[in-house]
Amino acid sequence: MAQLSDAQRARLFEPFTQGDESTSHKYGGTGLGLSISKHVAESHSGSIDVKSTAGAGSEFVVTIATHLNHISVPMT
């Protein structure tokens, strides 16, 4: 497995783009998944990032802010 280059990482979240052009031939797809994931994460005040290691693959981390409402429920 090859490590993603800086140029590939910069384009990875753009629509219709894949890190390696051979990926679409091997696995199919349009290159929209990561673009949609980025849009959803950012619309929830979050982010998406990728860490790539040669020989090990890539790890994608999605962070989304959540707001928890605490509700008091009387015990009966």
PyMOL Python script that loads the backbone (N, CA, C, O; Angstrom):
from pymol import cmd

cmd.read_pdbstr("""\
ATOM      1  N   MET A   1       0.838  -1.186   0.000  1.00  0.00           N
ATOM      2  CA  MET A   1       0.000   0.000   0.000  1.00  0.00           C
ATOM      3  C   MET A   1       0.878   1.242   0.000  1.00  0.00           C
ATOM      4  O   MET A   1       1.817   1.359   0.787  1.00  0.00           O
ATOM      5  N   ALA A   2       0.565   2.134  -0.868  1.00  0.00           N
ATOM      6  CA  ALA A   2       1.334   3.374  -0.948  1.00  0.00           C
ATOM      7  C   ALA A   2       0.742   4.431  -0.028  1.00  0.00           C
ATOM      8  O   ALA A   2      -0.460   4.448   0.238  1.00  0.00           O
ATOM      9  N   GLN A   3       1.598   5.294   0.442  1.00  0.00           N
ATOM     10  CA  GLN A   3       1.155   6.414   1.275  1.00  0.00           C
ATOM     11  C   GLN A   3       0.604   7.502   0.362  1.00  0.00           C
ATOM     12  O   GLN A   3       1.132   7.729  -0.727  1.00  0.00           O
ATOM     13  N   LEU A   4      -0.465   8.180   0.805  1.00  0.00           N
ATOM     14  CA  LEU A   4      -1.010   9.293   0.034  1.00  0.00           C
ATOM     15  C   LEU A   4      -0.022  10.453   0.036  1.00  0.00           C
ATOM     16  O   LEU A   4       0.540  10.794   1.077  1.00  0.00           O
ATOM     17  N   SER A   5       0.186  11.053  -1.124  1.00  0.00           N
ATOM     18  CA  SER A   5       1.063  12.221  -1.201  1.00  0.00           C
ATOM     19  C   SER A   5       0.313  13.448  -0.689  1.00  0.00           C
ATOM     20  O   SER A   5      -0.907  13.409  -0.524  1.00  0.00           O
ATOM     21  N   ASP A   6       1.035  14.528  -0.440  1.00  0.00           N
ATOM     22  CA  ASP A   6       0.393  15.778  -0.010  1.00  0.00           C
ATOM     23  C   ASP A   6      -0.596  16.265  -1.064  1.00  0.00           C
ATOM     24  O   ASP A   6      -1.667  16.768  -0.724  1.00  0.00           O
ATOM     25  N   ALA A   7      -0.243  16.118  -2.343  1.00  0.00           N
ATOM     26  CA  ALA A   7      -1.136  16.544  -3.427  1.00  0.00           C
ATOM     27  C   ALA A   7      -2.412  15.707  -3.438  1.00  0.00           C
ATOM     28  O   ALA A   7      -3.499  16.247  -3.645  1.00  0.00           O
ATOM     29  N   GLN A   8      -2.297  14.397  -3.219  1.00  0.00           N
ATOM     30  CA  GLN A   8      -3.476  13.532  -3.172  1.00  0.00           C
ATOM     31  C   GLN A   8      -4.359  13.889  -1.983  1.00  0.00           C
ATOM     32  O   GLN A   8      -5.582  13.949  -2.115  1.00  0.00           O
ATOM     33  N   ARG A   9      -3.750  14.127  -0.821  1.00  0.00           N
ATOM     34  CA  ARG A   9      -4.536  14.499   0.363  1.00  0.00           C
ATOM     35  C   ARG A   9      -5.271  15.812   0.146  1.00  0.00           C
ATOM     36  O   ARG A   9      -6.401  15.970   0.607  1.00  0.00           O
ATOM     37  N   ALA A  10      -4.647  16.756  -0.549  1.00  0.00           N
ATOM     38  CA  ALA A  10      -5.266  18.057  -0.799  1.00  0.00           C
ATOM     39  C   ALA A  10      -6.506  17.924  -1.682  1.00  0.00           C
ATOM     40  O   ALA A  10      -7.458  18.688  -1.525  1.00  0.00           O
ATOM     41  N   ARG A  11      -6.506  16.956  -2.614  1.00  0.00           N
ATOM     42  CA  ARG A  11      -7.629  16.768  -3.538  1.00  0.00           C
ATOM     43  C   ARG A  11      -8.645  15.745  -3.055  1.00  0.00           C
ATOM     44  O   ARG A  11      -9.740  15.665  -3.611  1.00  0.00           O
ATOM     45  N   LEU A  12      -8.320  14.980  -2.057  1.00  0.00           N
ATOM     46  CA  LEU A  12      -9.102  13.810  -1.672  1.00  0.00           C
ATOM     47  C   LEU A  12     -10.556  14.114  -1.336  1.00  0.00           C
ATOM     48  O   LEU A  12     -11.429  13.283  -1.587  1.00  0.00           O
ATOM     49  N   PHE A  13     -10.832  15.284  -0.776  1.00  0.00           N
ATOM     50  CA  PHE A  13     -12.189  15.608  -0.349  1.00  0.00           C
ATOM     51  C   PHE A  13     -12.950  16.425  -1.392  1.00  0.00           C
ATOM     52  O   PHE A  13     -14.054  16.896  -1.120  1.00  0.00           O
ATOM     53  N   GLU A  14     -12.373  16.597  -2.584  1.00  0.00           N
ATOM     54  CA  GLU A  14     -13.056  17.291  -3.667  1.00  0.00           C
ATOM     55  C   GLU A  14     -13.978  16.303  -4.387  1.00  0.00           C
ATOM     56  O   GLU A  14     -13.649  15.122  -4.504  1.00  0.00           O
ATOM     57  N   PRO A  15     -15.147  16.787  -4.878  1.00  0.00           N
ATOM     58  CA  PRO A  15     -16.068  15.886  -5.587  1.00  0.00           C
ATOM     59  C   PRO A  15     -15.415  15.253  -6.820  1.00  0.00           C
ATOM     60  O   PRO A  15     -14.620  15.886  -7.514  1.00  0.00           O
ATOM     61  N   PHE A  16     -15.767  14.003  -7.072  1.00  0.00           N
ATOM     62  CA  PHE A  16     -15.324  13.243  -8.240  1.00  0.00           C
ATOM     63  C   PHE A  16     -13.813  13.038  -8.285  1.00  0.00           C
ATOM     64  O   PHE A  16     -13.232  12.912  -9.363  1.00  0.00           O
ATOM     65  N   THR A  17     -13.177  13.005  -7.111  1.00  0.00           N
ATOM     66  CA  THR A  17     -11.731  12.814  -7.025  1.00  0.00           C
ATOM     67  C   THR A  17     -11.439  11.615  -6.135  1.00  0.00           C
ATOM     68  O   THR A  17     -12.114  11.407  -5.127  1.00  0.00           O
ATOM     69  N   GLN A  18     -10.437  10.827  -6.506  1.00  0.00           N
ATOM     70  CA  GLN A  18      -9.990   9.717  -5.677  1.00  0.00           C
ATOM     71  C   GLN A  18      -8.488   9.828  -5.497  1.00  0.00           C
ATOM     72  O   GLN A  18      -7.798  10.412  -6.332  1.00  0.00           O
ATOM     73  N   GLY A  19      -7.985   9.272  -4.414  1.00  0.00           N
ATOM     74  CA  GLY A  19      -6.560   9.368  -4.110  1.00  0.00           C
ATOM     75  C   GLY A  19      -5.689   8.744  -5.177  1.00  0.00           C
ATOM     76  O   GLY A  19      -4.590   9.228  -5.449  1.00  0.00           O
ATOM     77  N   ASP A  20      -6.168   7.682  -5.779  1.00  0.00           N
ATOM     78  CA  ASP A  20      -5.410   6.972  -6.806  1.00  0.00           C
ATOM     79  C   ASP A  20      -6.385   6.627  -7.922  1.00  0.00           C
ATOM     80  O   ASP A  20      -7.436   6.042  -7.661  1.00  0.00           O
ATOM     81  N   GLU A  21      -6.059   6.974  -9.148  1.00  0.00           N
ATOM     82  CA  GLU A  21      -6.979   6.740 -10.259  1.00  0.00           C
ATOM     83  C   GLU A  21      -7.283   5.265 -10.465  1.00  0.00           C
ATOM     84  O   GLU A  21      -8.338   4.934 -11.007  1.00  0.00           O
ATOM     85  N   SER A  22      -6.399   4.372 -10.053  1.00  0.00           N
ATOM     86  CA  SER A  22      -6.656   2.945 -10.210  1.00  0.00           C
ATOM     87  C   SER A  22      -7.723   2.456  -9.237  1.00  0.00           C
ATOM     88  O   SER A  22      -8.284   1.376  -9.426  1.00  0.00           O
ATOM     89  N   THR A  23      -8.010   3.238  -8.197  1.00  0.00           N
ATOM     90  CA  THR A  23      -9.014   2.847  -7.204  1.00  0.00           C
ATOM     91  C   THR A  23     -10.377   2.680  -7.837  1.00  0.00           C
ATOM     92  O   THR A  23     -11.079   1.712  -7.543  1.00  0.00           O
ATOM     93  N   SER A  24     -10.774   3.619  -8.715  1.00  0.00           N
ATOM     94  CA  SER A  24     -12.094   3.542  -9.331  1.00  0.00           C
ATOM     95  C   SER A  24     -12.211   2.318 -10.226  1.00  0.00           C
ATOM     96  O   SER A  24     -13.298   1.757 -10.364  1.00  0.00           O
ATOM     97  N   HIS A  25     -11.105   1.893 -10.839  1.00  0.00           N
ATOM     98  CA  HIS A  25     -11.144   0.701 -11.682  1.00  0.00           C
ATOM     99  C   HIS A  25     -11.276  -0.562 -10.836  1.00  0.00           C
ATOM    100  O   HIS A  25     -11.961  -1.507 -11.229  1.00  0.00           O
ATOM    101  N   LYS A  26     -10.630  -0.580  -9.686  1.00  0.00           N
ATOM    102  CA  LYS A  26     -10.637  -1.769  -8.831  1.00  0.00           C
ATOM    103  C   LYS A  26     -11.913  -1.881  -8.001  1.00  0.00           C
ATOM    104  O   LYS A  26     -12.484  -2.965  -7.883  1.00  0.00           O
ATOM    105  N   TYR A  27     -12.369  -0.747  -7.417  1.00  0.00           N
ATOM    106  CA  TYR A  27     -13.485  -0.796  -6.482  1.00  0.00           C
ATOM    107  C   TYR A  27     -14.755  -0.132  -7.006  1.00  0.00           C
ATOM    108  O   TYR A  27     -15.818  -0.291  -6.405  1.00  0.00           O
ATOM    109  N   GLY A  28     -14.672   0.602  -8.099  1.00  0.00           N
ATOM    110  CA  GLY A  28     -15.837   1.333  -8.595  1.00  0.00           C
ATOM    111  C   GLY A  28     -16.036   2.605  -7.801  1.00  0.00           C
ATOM    112  O   GLY A  28     -15.196   2.970  -6.979  1.00  0.00           O
ATOM    113  N   GLY A  29     -17.134   3.272  -8.043  1.00  0.00           N
ATOM    114  CA  GLY A  29     -17.433   4.494  -7.308  1.00  0.00           C
ATOM    115  C   GLY A  29     -17.177   5.736  -8.136  1.00  0.00           C
ATOM    116  O   GLY A  29     -16.517   5.692  -9.174  1.00  0.00           O
ATOM    117  N   THR A  30     -17.714   6.843  -7.652  1.00  0.00           N
ATOM    118  CA  THR A  30     -17.626   8.098  -8.389  1.00  0.00           C
ATOM    119  C   THR A  30     -16.693   9.100  -7.747  1.00  0.00           C
ATOM    120  O   THR A  30     -16.396  10.132  -8.348  1.00  0.00           O
ATOM    121  N   GLY A  31     -16.221   8.825  -6.540  1.00  0.00           N
ATOM    122  CA  GLY A  31     -15.368   9.787  -5.850  1.00  0.00           C
ATOM    123  C   GLY A  31     -16.164  10.837  -5.103  1.00  0.00           C
ATOM    124  O   GLY A  31     -15.661  11.933  -4.854  1.00  0.00           O
ATOM    125  N   LEU A  32     -17.401  10.522  -4.740  1.00  0.00           N
ATOM    126  CA  LEU A  32     -18.243  11.478  -4.011  1.00  0.00           C
ATOM    127  C   LEU A  32     -18.307  11.214  -2.513  1.00  0.00           C
ATOM    128  O   LEU A  32     -18.649  12.118  -1.749  1.00  0.00           O
ATOM    129  N   GLY A  33     -17.993  10.019  -2.079  1.00  0.00           N
ATOM    130  CA  GLY A  33     -18.180   9.645  -0.678  1.00  0.00           C
ATOM    131  C   GLY A  33     -17.478  10.552   0.316  1.00  0.00           C
ATOM    132  O   GLY A  33     -18.095  10.991   1.286  1.00  0.00           O
ATOM    133  N   LEU A  34     -16.206  10.843   0.098  1.00  0.00           N
ATOM    134  CA  LEU A  34     -15.464  11.682   1.042  1.00  0.00           C
ATOM    135  C   LEU A  34     -15.898  13.134   0.959  1.00  0.00           C
ATOM    136  O   LEU A  34     -15.886  13.843   1.965  1.00  0.00           O
ATOM    137  N   SER A  35     -16.281  13.586  -0.232  1.00  0.00           N
ATOM    138  CA  SER A  35     -16.788  14.950  -0.381  1.00  0.00           C
ATOM    139  C   SER A  35     -18.089  15.123   0.401  1.00  0.00           C
ATOM    140  O   SER A  35     -18.277  16.126   1.089  1.00  0.00           O
ATOM    141  N   ILE A  36     -18.980  14.145   0.294  1.00  0.00           N
ATOM    142  CA  ILE A  36     -20.246  14.187   1.039  1.00  0.00           C
ATOM    143  C   ILE A  36     -19.972  14.106   2.535  1.00  0.00           C
ATOM    144  O   ILE A  36     -20.583  14.834   3.318  1.00  0.00           O
ATOM    145  N   SER A  37     -19.064  13.230   2.936  1.00  0.00           N
ATOM    146  CA  SER A  37     -18.721  13.100   4.357  1.00  0.00           C
ATOM    147  C   SER A  37     -18.182  14.408   4.916  1.00  0.00           C
ATOM    148  O   SER A  37     -18.527  14.798   6.032  1.00  0.00           O
ATOM    149  N   LYS A  38     -17.337  15.087   4.149  1.00  0.00           N
ATOM    150  CA  LYS A  38     -16.799  16.377   4.588  1.00  0.00           C
ATOM    151  C   LYS A  38     -17.919  17.405   4.733  1.00  0.00           C
ATOM    152  O   LYS A  38     -17.953  18.157   5.707  1.00  0.00           O
ATOM    153  N   HIS A  39     -18.827  17.436   3.769  1.00  0.00           N
ATOM    154  CA  HIS A  39     -19.941  18.387   3.824  1.00  0.00           C
ATOM    155  C   HIS A  39     -20.812  18.138   5.061  1.00  0.00           C
ATOM    156  O   HIS A  39     -21.183  19.082   5.758  1.00  0.00           O
ATOM    157  N   VAL A  40     -21.132  16.886   5.332  1.00  0.00           N
ATOM    158  CA  VAL A  40     -21.967  16.549   6.496  1.00  0.00           C
ATOM    159  C   VAL A  40     -21.245  16.923   7.789  1.00  0.00           C
ATOM    160  O   VAL A  40     -21.842  17.530   8.677  1.00  0.00           O
ATOM    161  N   ALA A  41     -19.969  16.565   7.901  1.00  0.00           N
ATOM    162  CA  ALA A  41     -19.207  16.890   9.116  1.00  0.00           C
ATOM    163  C   ALA A  41     -19.158  18.395   9.339  1.00  0.00           C
ATOM    164  O   ALA A  41     -19.403  18.866  10.450  1.00  0.00           O
ATOM    165  N   GLU A  42     -18.841  19.157   8.287  1.00  0.00           N
ATOM    166  CA  GLU A  42     -18.733  20.607   8.433  1.00  0.00           C
ATOM    167  C   GLU A  42     -20.081  21.267   8.694  1.00  0.00           C
ATOM    168  O   GLU A  42     -20.140  22.298   9.364  1.00  0.00           O
ATOM    169  N   SER A  43     -21.164  20.692   8.178  1.00  0.00           N
ATOM    170  CA  SER A  43     -22.487  21.269   8.440  1.00  0.00           C
ATOM    171  C   SER A  43     -22.918  21.059   9.892  1.00  0.00           C
ATOM    172  O   SER A  43     -23.863  21.693  10.359  1.00  0.00           O
ATOM    173  N   HIS A  44     -22.223  20.169  10.603  1.00  0.00           N
ATOM    174  CA  HIS A  44     -22.473  19.935  12.030  1.00  0.00           C
ATOM    175  C   HIS A  44     -21.321  20.480  12.871  1.00  0.00           C
ATOM    176  O   HIS A  44     -21.043  19.969  13.956  1.00  0.00           O
ATOM    177  N   SER A  45     -20.655  21.515  12.370  1.00  0.00           N
ATOM    178  CA  SER A  45     -19.521  22.157  13.058  1.00  0.00           C
ATOM    179  C   SER A  45     -18.400  21.171  13.358  1.00  0.00           C
ATOM    180  O   SER A  45     -17.746  21.261  14.397  1.00  0.00           O
ATOM    181  N   GLY A  46     -18.183  20.235  12.449  1.00  0.00           N
ATOM    182  CA  GLY A  46     -17.146  19.233  12.642  1.00  0.00           C
ATOM    183  C   GLY A  46     -16.106  19.278  11.549  1.00  0.00           C
ATOM    184  O   GLY A  46     -15.990  20.259  10.813  1.00  0.00           O
ATOM    185  N   SER A  47     -15.346  18.195  11.454  1.00  0.00           N
ATOM    186  CA  SER A  47     -14.280  18.124  10.456  1.00  0.00           C
ATOM    187  C   SER A  47     -14.001  16.672  10.096  1.00  0.00           C
ATOM    188  O   SER A  47     -14.454  15.748  10.772  1.00  0.00           O
ATOM    189  N   ILE A  48     -13.250  16.491   9.024  1.00  0.00           N
ATOM    190  CA  ILE A  48     -12.787  15.162   8.624  1.00  0.00           C
ATOM    191  C   ILE A  48     -11.319  15.300   8.245  1.00  0.00           C
ATOM    192  O   ILE A  48     -10.924  16.284   7.620  1.00  0.00           O
ATOM    193  N   ASP A  49     -10.517  14.317   8.622  1.00  0.00           N
ATOM    194  CA  ASP A  49      -9.087  14.367   8.342  1.00  0.00           C
ATOM    195  C   ASP A  49      -8.618  12.971   7.962  1.00  0.00           C
ATOM    196  O   ASP A  49      -9.281  11.980   8.268  1.00  0.00           O
ATOM    197  N   VAL A  50      -7.488  12.901   7.305  1.00  0.00           N
ATOM    198  CA  VAL A  50      -6.922  11.612   6.911  1.00  0.00           C
ATOM    199  C   VAL A  50      -5.463  11.553   7.342  1.00  0.00           C
ATOM    200  O   VAL A  50      -4.713  12.522   7.215  1.00  0.00           O
ATOM    201  N   LYS A  51      -5.085  10.386   7.854  1.00  0.00           N
ATOM    202  CA  LYS A  51      -3.686  10.098   8.180  1.00  0.00           C
ATOM    203  C   LYS A  51      -3.304   8.889   7.336  1.00  0.00           C
ATOM    204  O   LYS A  51      -4.000   7.873   7.351  1.00  0.00           O
ATOM    205  N   SER A  52      -2.213   8.993   6.608  1.00  0.00           N
ATOM    206  CA  SER A  52      -1.807   7.929   5.700  1.00  0.00           C
ATOM    207  C   SER A  52      -0.398   7.463   6.035  1.00  0.00           C
ATOM    208  O   SER A  52       0.511   8.271   6.222  1.00  0.00           O
ATOM    209  N   THR A  53      -0.231   6.146   6.108  1.00  0.00           N
ATOM    210  CA  THR A  53       1.062   5.553   6.416  1.00  0.00           C
ATOM    211  C   THR A  53       1.396   4.511   5.357  1.00  0.00           C
ATOM    212  O   THR A  53       0.598   3.613   5.086  1.00  0.00           O
ATOM    213  N   ALA A  54       2.569   4.634   4.763  1.00  0.00           N
ATOM    214  CA  ALA A  54       2.995   3.671   3.745  1.00  0.00           C
ATOM    215  C   ALA A  54       2.997   2.264   4.321  1.00  0.00           C
ATOM    216  O   ALA A  54       3.518   2.035   5.412  1.00  0.00           O
ATOM    217  N   GLY A  55       2.420   1.334   3.595  1.00  0.00           N
ATOM    218  CA  GLY A  55       2.388  -0.053   4.014  1.00  0.00           C
ATOM    219  C   GLY A  55       1.286  -0.394   4.995  1.00  0.00           C
ATOM    220  O   GLY A  55       1.008  -1.571   5.225  1.00  0.00           O
ATOM    221  N   ALA A  56       0.647   0.623   5.584  1.00  0.00           N
ATOM    222  CA  ALA A  56      -0.396   0.375   6.577  1.00  0.00           C
ATOM    223  C   ALA A  56      -1.766   0.843   6.105  1.00  0.00           C
ATOM    224  O   ALA A  56      -2.782   0.329   6.572  1.00  0.00           O
ATOM    225  N   GLY A  57      -1.817   1.804   5.193  1.00  0.00           N
ATOM    226  CA  GLY A  57      -3.094   2.306   4.704  1.00  0.00           C
ATOM    227  C   GLY A  57      -3.398   3.688   5.242  1.00  0.00           C
ATOM    228  O   GLY A  57      -2.510   4.410   5.696  1.00  0.00           O
ATOM    229  N   SER A  58      -4.666   4.040   5.180  1.00  0.00           N
ATOM    230  CA  SER A  58      -5.105   5.374   5.590  1.00  0.00           C
ATOM    231  C   SER A  58      -6.177   5.278   6.659  1.00  0.00           C
ATOM    232  O   SER A  58      -6.993   4.357   6.663  1.00  0.00           O
ATOM    233  N   GLU A  59      -6.162   6.235   7.555  1.00  0.00           N
ATOM    234  CA  GLU A  59      -7.146   6.314   8.642  1.00  0.00           C
ATOM    235  C   GLU A  59      -7.888   7.640   8.494  1.00  0.00           C
ATOM    236  O   GLU A  59      -7.273   8.703   8.417  1.00  0.00           O
ATOM    237  N   PHE A  60      -9.213   7.561   8.457  1.00  0.00           N
ATOM    238  CA  PHE A  60     -10.043   8.752   8.352  1.00  0.00           C
ATOM    239  C   PHE A  60     -10.687   9.018   9.702  1.00  0.00           C
ATOM    240  O   PHE A  60     -11.248   8.115  10.322  1.00  0.00           O
ATOM    241  N   VAL A  61     -10.602  10.264  10.152  1.00  0.00           N
ATOM    242  CA  VAL A  61     -11.155  10.651  11.446  1.00  0.00           C
ATOM    243  C   VAL A  61     -12.208  11.724  11.214  1.00  0.00           C
ATOM    244  O   VAL A  61     -11.923  12.776  10.642  1.00  0.00           O
ATOM    245  N   VAL A  62     -13.435  11.447  11.666  1.00  0.00           N
ATOM    246  CA  VAL A  62     -14.534  12.409  11.565  1.00  0.00           C
ATOM    247  C   VAL A  62     -14.852  12.889  12.970  1.00  0.00           C
ATOM    248  O   VAL A  62     -15.055  12.085  13.880  1.00  0.00           O
ATOM    249  N   THR A  63     -14.895  14.200  13.140  1.00  0.00           N
ATOM    250  CA  THR A  63     -15.230  14.805  14.426  1.00  0.00           C
ATOM    251  C   THR A  63     -16.476  15.648  14.234  1.00  0.00           C
ATOM    252  O   THR A  63     -16.521  16.517  13.363  1.00  0.00           O
ATOM    253  N   ILE A  64     -17.483  15.389  15.047  1.00  0.00           N
ATOM    254  CA  ILE A  64     -18.737  16.143  14.985  1.00  0.00           C
ATOM    255  C   ILE A  64     -19.085  16.601  16.390  1.00  0.00           C
ATOM    256  O   ILE A  64     -19.119  15.807  17.330  1.00  0.00           O
ATOM    257  N   ALA A  65     -19.343  17.890  16.514  1.00  0.00           N
ATOM    258  CA  ALA A  65     -19.735  18.440  17.813  1.00  0.00           C
ATOM    259  C   ALA A  65     -21.169  18.017  18.121  1.00  0.00           C
ATOM    260  O   ALA A  65     -22.047  18.070  17.260  1.00  0.00           O
ATOM    261  N   THR A  66     -21.381  17.605  19.339  1.00  0.00           N
ATOM    262  CA  THR A  66     -22.739  17.257  19.762  1.00  0.00           C
ATOM    263  C   THR A  66     -23.109  18.095  20.974  1.00  0.00           C
ATOM    264  O   THR A  66     -22.255  18.482  21.771  1.00  0.00           O
ATOM    265  N   HIS A  67     -24.364  18.359  21.089  1.00  0.00           N
ATOM    266  CA  HIS A  67     -24.877  19.119  22.226  1.00  0.00           C
ATOM    267  C   HIS A  67     -25.897  18.236  22.935  1.00  0.00           C
ATOM    268  O   HIS A  67     -26.907  17.840  22.354  1.00  0.00           O
ATOM    269  N   LEU A  68     -25.622  17.941  24.171  1.00  0.00           N
ATOM    270  CA  LEU A  68     -26.528  17.105  24.946  1.00  0.00           C
ATOM    271  C   LEU A  68     -27.377  17.990  25.846  1.00  0.00           C
ATOM    272  O   LEU A  68     -26.862  18.848  26.563  1.00  0.00           O
ATOM    273  N   ASN A  69     -28.658  17.773  25.798  1.00  0.00           N
ATOM    274  CA  ASN A  69     -29.567  18.483  26.694  1.00  0.00           C
ATOM    275  C   ASN A  69     -29.859  17.584  27.882  1.00  0.00           C
ATOM    276  O   ASN A  69     -30.266  16.433  27.721  1.00  0.00           O
ATOM    277  N   HIS A  70     -29.651  18.109  29.051  1.00  0.00           N
ATOM    278  CA  HIS A  70     -29.945  17.348  30.260  1.00  0.00           C
ATOM    279  C   HIS A  70     -31.380  17.656  30.676  1.00  0.00           C
ATOM    280  O   HIS A  70     -31.757  18.811  30.877  1.00  0.00           O
ATOM    281  N   ILE A  71     -32.142  16.622  30.796  1.00  0.00           N
ATOM    282  CA  ILE A  71     -33.547  16.782  31.156  1.00  0.00           C
ATOM    283  C   ILE A  71     -33.770  16.101  32.500  1.00  0.00           C
ATOM    284  O   ILE A  71     -33.407  14.941  32.697  1.00  0.00           O
ATOM    285  N   SER A  72     -34.368  16.839  33.407  1.00  0.00           N
ATOM    286  CA  SER A  72     -34.715  16.256  34.704  1.00  0.00           C
ATOM    287  C   SER A  72     -36.061  15.565  34.572  1.00  0.00           C
ATOM    288  O   SER A  72     -37.044  16.149  34.116  1.00  0.00           O
ATOM    289  N   VAL A  73     -36.076  14.319  34.982  1.00  0.00           N
ATOM    290  CA  VAL A  73     -37.317  13.549  34.928  1.00  0.00           C
ATOM    291  C   VAL A  73     -37.667  13.166  36.353  1.00  0.00           C
ATOM    292  O   VAL A  73     -36.910  12.462  37.021  1.00  0.00           O
ATOM    293  N   PRO A  74     -38.826  13.636  36.819  1.00  0.00           N
ATOM    294  CA  PRO A  74     -39.210  13.281  38.191  1.00  0.00           C
ATOM    295  C   PRO A  74     -39.478  11.783  38.300  1.00  0.00           C
ATOM    296  O   PRO A  74     -40.069  11.173  37.408  1.00  0.00           O
ATOM    297  N   MET A  75     -39.033  11.210  39.404  1.00  0.00           N
ATOM    298  CA  MET A  75     -39.271   9.791  39.632  1.00  0.00           C
ATOM    299  C   MET A  75     -40.641   9.631  40.266  1.00  0.00           C
ATOM    300  O   MET A  75     -41.002  10.371  41.181  1.00  0.00           O
ATOM    301  N   THR A  76     -41.376   8.692  39.792  1.00  0.00           N
ATOM    302  CA  THR A  76     -42.719   8.450  40.358  1.00  0.00           C
ATOM    303  C   THR A  76     -42.793   7.131  41.057  1.00  0.00           C
ATOM    304  O   THR A  76     -43.844   6.771  41.588  1.00  0.00           O
TER     305      THR A  76
END
""", "prot")
cmd.dss("prot")
cmd.show_as("cartoon", "prot")
cmd.util.cbc("prot")
cmd.orient("prot")
